[in-house]
Structure formats: C-alpha cells, structure tokens
Amino acid sequence: MKIKFIGGAGTVTGSKTFIESNGVRMLIDCGLFQGIKPLRELNWEPLPVSPSSIDFVLLTHGHLDHCGWLPRFVNQGFSGKIYCTSPTASITKLILLDSGKIQEEEAEKANKGNYTKHNLAEPLYDVAQAEKVFPLFRIIKENDETALDREITAVFRNAGHIIGACSIELNLENKTLVFSGDIGRDNDVLMYAPTKPKKADYVFLESTYGNRIHSEEDPKLLLETFINDAYHNNGTILIPSFAVERVQTLMYLLWQLKKEKKIPNIPLIIDTPMGISVLEVFQNNASWHKLNPQECEEMCKIFTLISNYKDTIDTIYNPKSKVVIAASGMITGGRILNYMEQYIGKPETSVIIVGYQAEGTRGRKLLEGADEIKIYGKYYQVKAKILEIEGLSAHGDQNDLINWLSDLSPKPQKVFLVHGENQPADELRIKIREKLGIECSVPLMGQEIEL
C-alpha cells in the first residue's frame, strides 16, 4: 500500500493524502492551499497523480482547506465518487459556490485595477466549474460501515470541529488506517466532543495547534470587554470569521451577552451570505450540534443579516458603532476586505481575531504587528486595535489531540502528523511519544511511504 502526502504536510492548508491499494486509488480530502504565495501557487500545479485515475475521494469536512480544490480536480478529469456526510455535502456546496464567485470577482477586480502581473488574471475556477462537483457526492451515515470496494470499507465518526465533520476509519489490506481530519475541542460551545478512535494500525493526525494549549480565558468575557471598550470609544468592531461554525458560535455568545444585558444596544451585523446560508444547514441538522430549533430561531432574531452588497456599502459608510462579523476568517477574501479598507486606519476600530491564521495571511500579519496591509493592490496603514480571542478556535489544542489518541488499544504502529506547520507538528510528536509511548513521524510535502 502506498501513501503520498500531496498537501497538508508542513502546512495547515491544501489537505490531500493519496492512497493506492491493490489497484484502487483514492484521496483523503482535496483542499485548497492558502497563505503565502509559494503555497497559493501550488493550486495552479497539476497533481503528481492523474485525477482521472483516482476512483474516489473521502471528504472529512467542508472547510476550504479540505474541499476547495475539488472543482479544479474535476475539471482536470476526476469523475469518481466523493463520499461524505450529509451536512458536509451541504456545507461544501456553499463553500465551493462562494469560492468560485470570490475568485471570479477578484480576477475581475485585478484586471480592472490593473494590479495583476499577468496579461489577464483568471480565476482558479468559476461557479460553473464548482457546480460540476455536486453530482459526484455520495452520502455516508455517521458510524455506518460503508463498502467502497470489494476489499475496502470506511466508517465516518464525529470529529466535532464543524457541523458534519468526521474522522475516517479506513479498513484495507487487513489494516486499519484512521484519518483525523480536523479535530474539534472537547468543550466546544456548539459542537459535541469528538469520538475517540478505539483501534488503528496507523493514524494520520492533524497538528494545527500541536504546540499550543488554548487560553483558559473566558471567550465570552473577552468578547464582552472588547465590545464595551470599543462602544465607549465610538468605534466599530470587526470580527473576521469563518462562515461555518465560527459565525454561529459568535452569534450564540453575543445572544447570551445580549440576554444577560452585558453589552450595549449596539447593532449586531452578520455580513456573510454563506454564513447566513449555513444557519439553514444548522437548523436542518439538529442532531449534529447542541442548539435546538427554537434556540436557533431566537438567536437569529437579534442580528441584522446582510446578503445584498448594496447593504454592505450602506453599513460600511454608517458612522455609528457596530459589531460586524464577516468572512473570510483569515482575511484572505470576502466582504471583510471591504470593511478593512474603510476601518483598518481608524484608531477607534477594534479587529478581533477569533481563529487560526495561516502563515502569510493578512490575519497572521496583523497578529504579528504589521504596520500596513495590502488589499486589492493598495496598502493601508494599520491603526486599529488588533485583538485576539484564542478560546474560540474550532481546533483541539495539544491536550485535546493527545486525549483523542488515548483510547487506542493496542497502540498504533505509527502516527503521522499532518495538517500543521513544522514546529507545532514536531512539538506534538515529542509530547505524544512522552505521554503515550507512540512512535510519530512528521511527513514532508510530496513524501511517499509504503505500509
């Protein structure tokens, strides 16, 4: 059996793991590279294996770094099945349509603004190409054993993280391989704790926060403090947010603060069309999260939900204090950029970072103290307050990841640490060996192994 790491190794983006077993070829996830330019440029490169030769894709969840390359993959010849849970199929459709639309718009802006280095900027894929992915989805029920081939079965188990997210237990050649996908937190506000695997010969574990323990500070209290401070300074609060799960978590916390009368009567605005669409997925999949339909409905009532771009412009130029939650979470695209253009240079503005920021993204640069950021070819001085709430991450920290491995009996032969930058992955490798006595390896991008 051959395993090749063609994405999500040494980085938290572009997750793709290729497996070949007895002539059957498959891919675990098919993600988009984000962040620094050398990574983004990989999105334009062909895979080291022909897409038309791959039989199926197993999708752990619907975040862009795990599903965002599927339109390109299909456009280059893949015509097999894409197995995932029902919420993941719904989320992925929304993510890909949004991604295709954003890429079309950004290519158009680059051409109009003449800040492309190419003769003509082109989108990586467009909406029409994204739509060609949808007929290939095949729904798998959580915890059901599904035959993928005569000698290959898979079981999808809840991973927390976001709605529909699963780890994948793959049984082939008398071996059990477990692919974690992204592991959620044991004490998440909305999502249930991840299901811990019981048996595995080999584990492929994410390591996003492999060297960090999440802050013990109360995210709800921090949110309350930041909003009150900004409001008293007549400032606007911008929260760049992932449209899936993070927007809903923020809505829940703000709803609680509003009910408890701990924040002023300030407009609460959700300006992410996809985030609004995700609310419907939440309401249609109540068994996957902790909110009941009545709570969902009550929570949504206190927010102004913006879909129309004209309303975005009106909101941007409204001088009153407000809380705006908009995608994307790493400030790599989406409507948050329009708000940043107007507000990042104002000292009374507060930008609250609430999730992981990959290397090279605007969000990472802001956290590292950048004096200016580039948006649509122009530079803007950073005068806003840059704040962070670590406790809202949807990724498990080092303790959560080690705990997730702790029920394996007997111990796996090896754990491969993927989906993490090199330092976090290596520190997690040392901790797993010390605490669990399990041998770990940190594979390199492009590395191939035989099991």
Secondary structure, 3 states (H helix, E strand, C coil): CEEEEEECCECCCCCEEEEEECCEEEEECCCCCCCCHHHHHHHHCCCCCCHHHCCEEECCCCCHHHHCCHHHHHHCCCCCEEEECHHHHHHHHHHHHHHHHHHHHHHHHHHHHCCCCCCCCCCCCCHHHHHCCHHHEEECCCCCEEEEECCEEEEEEECCCCCCCEEEEEEECCEEEEECCCCCCCCCCCECCCCCCCCCCEEEEECCCCCCCCCCCCHHHHHHHHHHHHHHCCCCEEEECCCCCHHHHHHHHHHHHHHCCCCCCCCEEECCHHHHHHHHHHHHCHHHECCCHHHHHHHHCCCEECCCHHHHHHHHCCCCCCEEEECCCCCCCCCHHHHHHHHCCCCCCEEEECCCCCCCCHHHHHHCCCCEEEECCEEEECCCEEEECHHHCCCCCHHHHHHHHCCCCCCCCEEEEECCEHHHHHHHHHHHHHHHCCCEECCCCCCEEEC
